[in-house]
Amino acid sequence: MHTPVSLASGYGNFAIPPEAAAAAAHAFQTSPLAVLPAAGSEALRAALAARPRPADAAPLGPANVVITPGAKAALFALLKIVLRPNDEVLLLTPGWFGFDELVARAGGTLRTLPLSPENNYALPPEQLRAGLAGGRTRVLLFTNPGNPTGRRYSRAELADWLQVAADFPDLYLLSDEIYNLVYFEAEPPVSLLDFPDPRGRHLVVNGFSKSLGLIGWGLGYLVAPAPVAAACAAWQHATGAAVPAPLQAAALAVTEAATAVAGRLLAQLRPTRAYLHDFLASLPAAHPLPAATYYAFPDLRAYLSTGLPPATASAELVACLRAGGVEVVDGAGCHAPGFARLSYAVPEAELALACNRLAAVLR
């Protein structure tokens, strides 16, 4: 049996940005280390709130930002604060496999709104309205750019969703934007923060591990209306502590150098992106790579055993791929059995070996 090559990890093979290393090292020279407020460093929160946005966007300042020990902590804090007993979270699927447990642990009930690869995972406003109608939906949860699909939702699409959401005044929109700087088109992805928020219902989660190379540093953040952000900071104070000052110093350094840091990551990803594109094009059905994230999400349903439940057949295929020496993410965990998430944020030699093994198994 082959030692598996993993295309399943959500973390890239990126070196620590030198800006981050220098800032953290400098902070470690301070003794004793500063103990920061639970919401995080004022300088870091101000820098994150100051990113350029349209003139009509909701105003942001440090009071809207909370620095958390990872993006999952930010997601959980927001869900814990805004969900009430018996509230539903409506999740656009395919979606990241970790959402289900986070919603359950926060006390919510998950309901899915399945999107189709046939129209590139579009969500027309009438479909959103039908999904919200008659339910107890408190939070609409989505990822932009999408994980696992890589789908980028445009300004026009988000504007259509917001028109529908205006008819549901108790509805929060929660956008996970952790891949916002990993894109391969001229225009950057649109953020929910780029829109007016008259009712104070827009929530955003982001972090530093995907787009800015701080892998393993345990750094995320949330952006929310000030009362929600304050409640999340109080939650963090009661259940943990502020992210350590040297880590926040590193986060500030990569935030201030975001264009350069993300640019180096994209330059590293382009060769492996092209390699995986060519491999997927060689399969019987074409699988174009999405314009954002460092994932492909090919449809492998043609390779499933017949006569089995879709999730069972999907798990069987993933087990066969593992036995053939390649680890992938089973799309069933993302509510899309028969699909698989493949990362190309790996060394090119490993990706080439993985593609050869995938081809052998699929044959």
C-alpha positions as CSV (number, residue, x, y, z in Angstrom):
1,M,0.0,0.0,0.0
2,H,1.2,3.5,-0.9
3,T,1.9,6.1,1.8
4,P,-0.9,8.5,1.0
5,V,-0.3,11.9,-0.5
6,S,-2.7,14.3,1.1
7,L,-4.8,16.7,-1.0
8,A,-7.2,16.9,1.9
9,S,-5.7,19.5,4.1
10,G,-7.2,23.0,4.3
11,Y,-3.8,24.5,5.0
12,G,-1.3,25.3,2.4
13,N,2.5,24.6,2.3
14,F,3.3,28.3,2.8
15,A,6.4,29.6,4.6
16,I,6.0,31.9,7.5
17,P,5.9,35.5,6.0
18,P,9.1,37.3,7.1
19,E,7.0,40.3,8.1
20,A,5.2,38.1,10.6
21,A,8.3,36.5,12.0
22,A,10.0,39.8,12.5
23,A,7.0,41.4,14.2
24,A,6.5,38.4,16.6
25,A,10.2,38.2,17.4
26,H,10.2,41.9,18.3
27,A,7.1,41.5,20.5
28,F,8.7,38.5,22.3
29,Q,11.5,40.9,23.4
30,T,9.1,42.7,25.6
31,S,9.0,41.4,29.2
32,P,6.6,40.8,30.6
33,L,4.4,40.3,27.5
34,A,1.4,42.7,27.2
35,V,-1.9,41.3,28.3
36,L,-4.4,42.5,25.7
37,P,-8.1,43.2,26.0
38,A,-10.3,40.2,25.2
39,A,-11.4,41.9,21.9
40,G,-7.8,42.2,20.8
41,S,-5.2,44.8,20.1
42,E,-6.6,48.2,19.2
43,A,-4.0,48.7,16.5
44,L,-4.9,45.4,14.8
45,R,-8.6,45.9,15.1
46,A,-8.3,49.4,13.6
47,A,-6.2,48.1,10.7
48,L,-8.8,45.4,9.9
49,A,-11.6,47.9,10.1
50,A,-9.8,50.4,7.9
51,R,-9.6,48.3,4.7
52,P,-11.0,50.2,1.7
53,R,-14.7,49.8,1.1
54,P,-17.4,51.6,-0.9
55,A,-18.6,54.9,0.4
56,D,-22.1,53.6,1.1
57,A,-20.9,50.6,3.2
58,A,-21.7,50.4,6.9
59,P,-19.2,52.4,8.9
60,L,-16.6,50.2,10.8
61,G,-14.2,50.9,13.6
62,P,-12.2,48.9,16.1
63,A,-15.4,48.4,18.2
64,N,-16.7,46.2,15.4
65,V,-13.8,43.8,15.4
66,V,-12.8,41.0,17.7
67,I,-9.6,39.0,17.4
68,T,-10.1,35.3,18.1
69,P,-8.0,32.1,18.5
70,G,-8.8,31.0,15.0
71,A,-11.7,31.5,12.6
72,K,-13.7,28.6,14.1
73,A,-13.7,30.4,17.5
74,A,-15.1,33.5,15.7
75,L,-17.8,31.5,14.0
76,F,-18.8,29.8,17.3
77,A,-18.9,33.1,19.2
78,L,-21.1,34.7,16.7
79,L,-23.5,31.7,16.5
80,K,-23.6,31.5,20.3
81,I,-24.4,35.1,20.7
82,V,-27.1,35.5,18.0
83,L,-28.9,32.2,18.1
84,R,-32.0,31.7,20.4
85,P,-33.6,28.4,21.4
86,N,-35.0,26.5,18.4
87,D,-33.4,29.0,15.9
88,E,-32.4,27.6,12.5
89,V,-29.2,28.2,10.5
90,L,-29.7,28.0,6.8
91,L,-26.5,26.8,5.2
92,L,-25.8,27.1,1.5
93,T,-24.4,23.7,0.3
94,P,-22.0,22.4,-0.7
95,G,-20.4,23.9,2.4
96,W,-17.4,23.5,4.6
97,F,-17.7,20.2,6.6
98,G,-17.1,21.9,9.9
99,F,-20.2,24.1,9.9
100,D,-22.5,21.3,11.0
101,E,-20.9,20.7,14.3
102,L,-20.3,24.3,15.1
103,V,-24.0,25.0,14.6
104,A,-25.0,22.1,16.7
105,R,-22.6,23.0,19.6
106,A,-23.9,26.6,19.5
107,G,-27.5,25.3,20.0
108,G,-28.8,25.9,16.5
109,T,-30.7,23.6,14.1
110,L,-29.0,23.3,10.7
111,R,-31.1,23.3,7.5
112,T,-29.5,23.2,4.1
113,L,-30.2,25.1,0.9
114,P,-28.7,22.9,-1.8
115,L,-27.1,24.6,-4.8
116,S,-26.4,22.9,-8.1
117,P,-23.2,22.6,-10.1
118,E,-25.3,22.8,-13.2
119,N,-25.6,26.6,-12.8
120,N,-22.2,27.0,-11.0
121,Y,-23.8,27.0,-7.5
122,A,-25.8,30.2,-8.2
123,L,-28.5,31.2,-5.7
124,P,-31.3,33.1,-7.5
125,P,-33.2,35.4,-5.2
126,E,-36.4,33.5,-5.6
127,Q,-34.7,30.3,-4.4
128,L,-33.4,32.1,-1.4
129,R,-36.9,33.5,-0.6
130,A,-38.4,30.0,-0.8
131,G,-35.7,28.7,1.5
132,L,-36.4,31.3,4.1
133,A,-40.2,31.3,3.8
134,G,-42.1,29.7,6.7
135,G,-39.0,28.7,8.7
136,R,-37.4,29.9,11.9
137,T,-34.2,30.9,10.2
138,R,-32.1,33.2,12.3
139,V,-28.8,33.0,10.3
140,L,-28.1,32.6,6.6
141,L,-24.6,31.1,6.6
142,F,-22.4,31.0,3.5
143,T,-18.7,31.2,2.4
144,N,-17.5,33.7,-0.2
145,P,-15.3,32.6,-1.9
146,G,-16.8,29.2,-1.4
147,N,-15.3,26.2,0.4
148,P,-15.3,23.6,-1.1
149,T,-16.6,24.9,-4.5
150,G,-14.4,28.0,-4.9
151,R,-17.5,29.9,-6.1
152,R,-17.2,33.7,-5.9
153,Y,-20.5,35.5,-5.4
154,S,-20.6,38.9,-7.1
155,R,-21.7,42.2,-5.9
156,A,-24.9,41.9,-7.9
157,E,-25.7,38.5,-6.5
158,L,-25.1,39.6,-2.9
159,A,-27.3,42.7,-3.6
160,D,-30.1,40.4,-4.7
161,W,-29.8,38.4,-1.6
162,L,-29.9,41.5,0.6
163,Q,-33.1,42.6,-1.1
164,V,-34.7,39.3,-0.1
165,A,-33.2,39.5,3.4
166,A,-34.8,42.9,3.9
167,D,-38.1,41.2,4.1
168,F,-36.9,39.1,7.1
169,P,-35.9,41.7,9.7
170,D,-34.7,39.1,12.3
171,L,-32.4,37.4,9.8
172,Y,-28.6,37.7,10.3
173,L,-26.3,37.0,7.3
174,L,-23.0,35.3,8.3
175,S,-20.3,35.3,5.6
176,D,-17.1,33.3,6.0
177,E,-14.5,35.2,3.9
178,I,-11.3,33.4,5.0
179,Y,-10.2,32.9,1.3
180,N,-10.8,36.5,0.3
181,L,-7.3,37.1,-1.0
182,V,-6.9,33.8,-2.8
183,Y,-8.3,34.6,-6.3
184,F,-7.1,34.4,-9.9
185,E,-9.2,37.0,-11.6
186,A,-8.7,40.7,-11.9
187,E,-11.4,41.7,-9.5
188,P,-11.2,40.8,-5.8
189,P,-14.1,39.0,-4.2
190,V,-16.8,41.1,-2.8
191,S,-17.3,41.3,1.0
192,L,-20.6,41.5,2.9
193,L,-18.9,44.4,4.6
194,D,-19.0,46.3,1.3
195,F,-22.8,46.9,1.7
196,P,-25.0,49.2,3.9
197,D,-26.3,47.4,7.0
198,P,-29.2,49.5,8.3
199,R,-30.5,46.8,10.6
200,G,-27.1,45.7,12.0
201,R,-27.5,42.2,10.7
202,H,-24.2,41.6,8.8
203,L,-21.6,39.3,10.4
204,V,-18.2,38.4,8.8
205,V,-15.6,35.9,9.8
206,N,-12.0,35.9,8.5
207,G,-8.5,34.8,9.5
208,F,-4.9,34.8,8.6
209,S,-4.1,31.2,7.8
210,K,-5.4,30.8,4.2
211,S,-4.7,34.1,2.5
212,L,-1.8,35.5,4.6
213,G,0.3,32.4,5.5
214,L,0.0,32.3,9.3
215,I,-0.6,28.5,9.3
216,G,-0.8,27.1,12.8
217,W,-0.7,30.5,14.5
218,G,-4.4,30.2,15.7
219,L,-5.6,33.7,14.6
220,G,-9.0,34.6,13.3
221,Y,-11.3,37.6,13.7
222,L,-15.0,38.6,13.4
223,V,-16.6,41.8,12.2
224,A,-20.1,42.6,13.5
225,P,-22.3,45.4,14.6
226,A,-20.8,46.9,17.8
227,P,-23.3,45.3,20.3
228,V,-22.7,41.9,18.8
229,A,-19.0,42.4,18.7
230,A,-19.0,43.5,22.4
231,A,-21.0,40.4,23.4
232,C,-18.6,38.2,21.5
233,A,-15.6,39.9,23.3
234,A,-17.4,39.3,26.6
235,W,-17.9,35.7,25.7
236,Q,-14.2,35.3,24.9
237,H,-13.2,37.0,28.2
238,A,-15.5,34.7,30.2
239,T,-14.4,31.5,28.4
240,G,-10.8,32.1,27.5
241,A,-8.4,34.9,27.0
242,A,-7.1,37.3,24.4
243,V,-4.9,36.0,21.6
244,P,-1.3,36.5,22.8
245,A,0.3,39.8,21.9
246,P,3.2,38.5,19.8
247,L,0.7,36.6,17.5
248,Q,-1.4,39.8,17.2
249,A,1.7,41.7,16.3
250,A,2.4,39.2,13.5
251,A,-1.2,39.5,12.3
252,L,-0.9,43.3,12.2
253,A,2.3,43.0,10.2
254,V,0.7,40.7,7.5
255,T,-2.4,42.9,7.5
256,E,-0.4,46.0,6.7
257,A,1.6,44.0,4.0
258,A,-1.4,42.0,2.8
259,T,-1.0,42.8,-0.9
260,A,2.7,41.6,-0.9
261,V,2.0,38.6,1.3
262,A,-1.0,37.3,-0.7
263,G,0.8,38.1,-3.9
264,R,3.7,35.7,-2.9
265,L,1.2,33.0,-2.1
266,L,-0.6,33.4,-5.4
267,A,2.7,33.2,-7.3
268,Q,3.5,29.9,-5.4
269,L,0.0,28.5,-6.3
270,R,-0.1,29.3,-10.0
271,P,2.1,26.4,-11.2
272,T,0.2,23.8,-9.1
273,R,-3.1,25.3,-10.1
274,A,-2.2,24.9,-13.8
275,Y,-1.0,21.3,-13.2
276,L,-4.3,20.3,-11.5
277,H,-6.3,22.1,-14.2
278,D,-4.6,20.0,-16.9
279,F,-5.1,16.8,-14.9
280,L,-8.8,17.4,-14.4
281,A,-9.2,18.3,-18.1
282,S,-8.0,14.8,-18.9
283,L,-10.8,13.1,-17.1
284,P,-13.9,12.0,-19.0
285,A,-15.9,15.1,-17.8
286,A,-14.3,18.5,-17.8
287,H,-13.8,20.0,-14.3
288,P,-12.8,23.6,-14.7
289,L,-11.0,25.1,-11.7
290,P,-12.8,27.8,-9.8
291,A,-11.5,31.3,-9.8
292,A,-10.8,31.5,-6.1
293,T,-9.5,29.4,-3.2
294,Y,-6.8,26.7,-3.7
295,Y,-9.3,23.8,-4.2
296,A,-10.9,21.9,-7.0
297,F,-14.3,20.2,-6.3
298,P,-14.7,17.7,-9.2
299,D,-17.8,15.7,-9.8
300,L,-16.9,12.0,-9.4
301,R,-20.4,10.6,-9.3
302,A,-19.7,8.6,-12.5
303,Y,-17.2,6.5,-10.5
304,L,-19.6,5.6,-7.7
305,S,-20.9,2.1,-7.1
306,T,-24.5,1.7,-8.1
307,G,-27.1,0.4,-5.7
308,L,-25.7,2.1,-2.6
309,P,-26.9,5.2,-0.8
310,P,-25.0,8.2,-2.2
311,A,-23.1,8.9,1.1
312,T,-22.1,5.2,1.4
313,A,-20.9,5.1,-2.2
314,S,-19.1,8.3,-1.8
315,A,-17.3,7.0,1.3
316,E,-16.4,3.9,-0.6
317,L,-14.8,5.9,-3.5
318,V,-12.8,8.0,-1.0
319,A,-11.6,4.8,0.7
320,C,-10.5,3.4,-2.7
321,L,-8.6,6.6,-3.4
322,R,-7.0,6.4,0.0
323,A,-6.0,2.8,-0.7
324,G,-4.5,4.0,-4.0
325,G,-2.4,6.5,-2.1
326,V,-4.3,9.8,-2.2
327,E,-6.2,11.5,0.6
328,V,-9.1,13.8,-0.4
329,V,-12.1,15.3,1.3
330,D,-15.2,13.4,0.8
331,G,-17.9,15.7,-0.6
332,A,-20.5,13.9,1.4
333,G,-19.3,15.8,4.5
334,C,-20.0,19.0,2.5
335,H,-23.5,17.8,1.6
336,A,-22.3,16.8,-1.9
337,P,-21.8,13.0,-2.0
338,G,-19.8,11.9,-5.1
339,F,-17.7,15.0,-5.2
340,A,-14.2,15.4,-3.7
341,R,-12.3,18.4,-2.5
342,L,-8.7,18.5,-3.8
343,S,-6.1,21.0,-2.6
344,Y,-3.4,22.2,-4.9
345,A,-1.6,24.1,-2.1
346,V,1.0,21.3,-2.0
347,P,4.5,20.9,-3.5
348,E,4.3,20.3,-7.3
349,A,6.1,16.9,-7.0
350,E,3.5,15.7,-4.5
351,L,0.6,16.9,-6.6
352,A,2.0,15.1,-9.7
353,L,2.3,11.9,-7.7
354,A,-1.2,12.3,-6.4
355,C,-2.7,12.9,-9.9
356,N,-0.9,9.8,-11.2
357,R,-2.4,7.8,-8.4
358,L,-5.9,9.3,-8.9
359,A,-5.8,8.5,-12.6
360,A,-4.8,4.9,-11.8
361,V,-7.7,4.4,-9.3
362,L,-10.3,6.1,-11.5
363,R,-9.3,4.0,-14.5
